[in-house]
Amino acid sequence: AGRKYERDSRNRGWSRGVSSRVKMIGQAYRNAQILSLDIVIGALILLRFFCAHLSVEVEWEVYALLAGTIWLIYTTDHLRDAEKASHSSRERYHFHLKHRKILIGIALIVLILMIPLVLFVPIIITLAGGILALLSILYLLIQHKLSTIFSKEIYVALVYTIGILMVPFLLSQHFRFDLFVSLFLLALVNLLIYSRYERADDQLDGFSSIATKMSKSSLEKIIVTLISIGIGMAILDLSVFSIFFLAGYTIYALIIFFPPIFEKGHLYRVVGDGVFLLPILLEWV
């Protein structure tokens, strides 16, 4: 009986240890989401994916500039939203409001560190990056005016797509319209799905989005249509790129068709952002 008690105690201790580690990992990932680090990592993986399969070599400075730029844009956006919706129940806004001064300080440091890196990238990338930076600043300035049907989501998806693909396209001197449209649609579907799931939160916080402008069923029809177009384009391509796009669109279809599953614990965001991490599995394909 004593041995059985000791064994049961060890098993309970092991279970508690595993549970504790799982919770720590979950919280670490949640913190990464709050700080938009998952989006930054996803963008870097996508850049690496397209460069590798378009036979383009990119220096680390380009990756650093892309990471810094994306983080600055998202952090600035979240800081502004947190200030506007100080009453919001969203964890991300609470975090940014609470740590506002620290985040602004980190943002300034990141910006200062990025400046000398510009000297080490090809001039054509610098010029294109400058244009992209202006578009990003323009978005931050007129964001409240982009809240009409589709405008905000289309603009963000377009800037994101340009940010990822301009380097491989410019350095390879080959523009792939099919890849541009496919990634744009994938990013747009991602944003529309988030709008669909966060409709109630947007209404409570006083934010305008496509989801607050139309019925849920109408938005879902648009999302399904875009997914269908994306899947059709991926099937016609039949390449390593199509594997990624097919997987991404299939995952988004599951998210839109099974809301009860993906609403729990904001699983739709975890899985939705995880789509942009998929190319790491195709590194050697």
Disulfide bonds with the S-S distance in Angstrom:
none
